[in-house]
Every structure is written in C-alpha cells, then in structure tokens.
Amino acid sequence: MVGMFSMPLAWGFRTGGYIRILAGVAIFPVRLKNFILRGGLLLSSAYVGGLAWMSGIHFYEAWQSNEVYVGVLDWSVAWSWIWVPAGLALLTVRLILMAFGPANELTISNNESS
C-alpha cells in the first residue's frame, strides 16, 4: 500500500498532478518568474530530500534492529517502509531536473490551463 502512494510521486509531478499557485508570480517579467519558480523547485527539492533522508534513516534503523510485527506470520517492518524514502528520492531528483531543465516546462502549458 505504501509503495502505491509513494513510488508514483515523481511521475505525478512530471505529468502535472500538483497544485501550483501562480497568482503572485504572474505579474513579474518572464526571466524573474523563471528565477522564482526555479528557486521554489530547489527549495522544494531540499525539503523533499530531507524527508527522504529522514525516512531512509528510519528504514535503516528498523532494518538493523530487525523489527517485526508479531502475528500469525512475523512481518518485517523495514521492508514495508523502504518505499517512502525511495519514492521521495525519486521526487527529489525530478524536482532538481525540472529546476535545471528547459524554461518551457516552468510555464503553464495549454494542457494545464484547461
């Protein structure tokens, strides 16, 4: 279940599945608008990268201590938590690629405006 939500984060961002508020940015010239959007993407990538790092530490600690849910079957906790840092790491890479990518990906395309 966790993998179903965290692994497609980068794909969802790439295909426009996010909320972007451009009301304040729309009044600026194109170069300044691109600079602001790229800065926001870099700040977002730092935040999401920090989340990936911290969740990776949590996974590693659970893996090292061999945490299990005890029931009819002993279920390893760590392997169900690996998907969070993996999905967030992919989203971090996508944000960085978009921040340093072409400027036309930063603006609203015809597909997103409808």
C-alpha positions as CSV (number, residue, x, y, z in Angstrom):
1,M,0.0,0.0,0.0
2,V,2.7,2.4,0.9
3,G,4.5,1.8,-2.4
4,M,1.3,2.5,-4.3
5,F,1.3,6.1,-2.9
6,S,4.9,7.0,-2.6
7,M,6.5,5.5,-5.8
8,P,4.4,7.4,-8.4
9,L,5.1,10.8,-6.7
10,A,7.7,11.7,-9.3
11,W,5.5,10.6,-12.2
12,G,2.6,12.6,-10.8
13,F,4.7,15.7,-10.6
14,R,6.1,15.2,-14.1
15,T,2.6,14.8,-15.6
16,G,1.2,17.9,-13.8
17,G,-0.5,16.2,-10.9
18,Y,0.2,19.0,-8.4
19,I,-1.2,22.3,-7.3
20,R,0.7,25.4,-8.3
21,I,-0.3,28.9,-7.3
22,L,0.9,31.5,-9.8
23,A,-1.1,34.5,-8.8
24,G,1.8,36.4,-7.4
25,V,4.3,35.3,-9.9
26,A,2.2,36.1,-13.0
27,I,2.9,39.8,-12.7
28,F,6.7,39.5,-12.9
29,P,8.7,39.5,-16.2
30,V,9.5,36.1,-17.7
31,R,13.1,36.0,-16.5
32,L,12.2,36.9,-12.9
33,K,9.3,34.5,-13.0
34,N,11.5,31.7,-14.2
35,F,14.1,32.5,-11.5
36,I,11.4,32.4,-8.7
37,L,9.9,29.2,-10.0
38,R,13.4,27.5,-10.2
39,G,14.2,28.8,-6.7
40,G,10.9,27.3,-5.4
41,L,11.7,24.0,-7.1
42,L,15.2,23.9,-5.5
43,L,13.7,24.7,-2.1
44,S,11.1,22.0,-2.5
45,S,13.7,19.5,-3.6
46,A,15.8,20.3,-0.5
47,Y,12.7,19.8,1.7
48,V,11.6,16.6,0.0
49,G,15.2,15.4,0.0
50,G,15.4,15.9,3.8
51,L,12.2,13.9,4.2
52,A,13.7,11.1,2.0
53,W,16.9,11.2,4.2
54,M,15.0,11.1,7.5
55,S,12.7,8.3,6.3
56,G,15.7,6.4,5.0
57,I,17.3,6.7,8.5
58,H,14.0,5.3,9.9
59,F,14.1,2.4,7.5
60,Y,17.7,1.7,8.2
61,E,17.1,1.6,12.0
62,A,14.1,-0.7,11.6
63,W,16.2,-2.9,9.3
64,Q,19.2,-3.0,11.7
65,S,17.1,-3.8,14.7
66,N,15.1,-6.4,12.7
67,E,11.7,-5.0,13.8
68,V,8.8,-7.3,13.1
69,Y,5.0,-7.2,13.6
70,V,4.2,-10.4,15.5
71,G,1.1,-12.2,14.5
72,V,0.3,-15.4,12.7
73,L,3.2,-14.5,10.5
74,D,6.1,-12.4,11.6
75,W,6.1,-9.4,9.2
76,S,9.3,-7.4,8.8
77,V,8.6,-3.7,9.3
78,A,11.6,-2.4,7.5
79,W,10.6,-3.7,4.0
80,S,7.2,-2.0,4.2
81,W,9.0,1.3,4.9
82,I,11.6,1.3,2.2
83,W,9.1,2.7,-0.3
84,V,8.8,6.1,1.4
85,P,12.5,7.1,1.0
86,A,12.6,5.5,-2.5
87,G,9.6,7.5,-3.7
88,L,10.7,10.7,-2.1
89,A,14.2,10.3,-3.5
90,L,12.7,9.9,-7.0
91,L,10.6,13.1,-6.4
92,T,13.7,14.9,-5.3
93,V,15.5,14.0,-8.5
94,R,12.5,15.1,-10.6
95,L,12.4,18.5,-8.8
96,I,16.1,19.1,-9.4
97,L,15.8,18.0,-13.1
98,M,12.9,20.4,-13.5
99,A,14.7,23.3,-11.8
100,F,17.6,23.0,-14.1
101,G,15.6,21.9,-17.2
102,P,14.2,24.0,-20.0
103,A,12.2,27.1,-19.2
104,N,9.2,26.0,-21.2
105,E,8.5,23.3,-18.5
106,L,8.2,26.0,-15.9
107,T,5.3,27.9,-17.5
108,I,1.7,26.9,-17.8
109,S,1.1,24.9,-21.0
110,N,-2.1,24.7,-22.9
111,N,-2.8,21.3,-21.2
112,E,-2.5,22.6,-17.7
113,S,-4.6,25.8,-18.3
114,S,-7.7,23.9,-19.3
